[in-house]
Amino acid sequence: MDIYEFMEGYDREFDENEFDARLWEAMNEQDFELDDVFEEFLHEYGIANTHEFLKQLRIKKQAGFI
């Protein structure tokens, strides 16, 4: 999966929840890989700690925010 292509048009600074929901959707795709490319994608959005971000994303999903 090309995370850059999948997330094209989504900007976290514009709508954090929409971005996070789309990212959650990407992570549930069959061909998703938690690899260096994905980590670099997150870093480009200012997310330095991938593990902590994914933990917060899961909490948001469970709470119904995304």
NORWO-V405048 format. One record per pair of residues at least 12 apart in sequence whose ideal C-beta (glycine too) atoms are under 10 Angstrom apart, sorted by the first residue. I is the first residue (numbers start at 0). J is the second residue. If there is no record, write none. Layout:
[[I;J] [I;J]]
This chain:
[[0;25] [0;26] [0;28] [0;29] [0;30] [0;31] [0;32] [0;34] [0;36] [0;37] [1;25] [1;30] [1;36] [1;40] [2;22] [2;25] [2;26] [2;28] [2;31] [2;32] [2;34] [2;36] [2;37] [2;38] [2;39] [2;40] [2;41] [3;36] [3;37] [3;39] [3;40] [3;43] [5;21] [5;22] [5;24] [5;25] [5;26] [5;28] [5;30] [5;31] [5;40] [6;18] [6;21] [6;22] [6;24] [6;25] [6;40] [6;44] [7;21] [8;21] [9;21] [9;22] [9;25] [9;44] [10;44] [11;41] [11;43] [11;44] [11;45] [11;46] [12;44] [12;45] [15;44] [15;59] [15;64] [15;65] [16;59] [16;64] [16;65] [17;65] [18;44] [18;65] [19;52] [19;55] [19;56] [19;59] [19;60] [19;64] [19;65] [20;56] [20;59] [20;60] [20;64] [20;65] [21;65] [22;37] [22;40] [22;41] [22;44] [22;52] [22;53] [22;56] [22;65] [23;53] [23;56] [23;57] [23;59] [23;60] [23;65] [24;65] [25;37] [25;40] [26;53] [26;56] [26;57] [26;60] [33;49] [33;53] [37;49] [38;52] [41;53]]
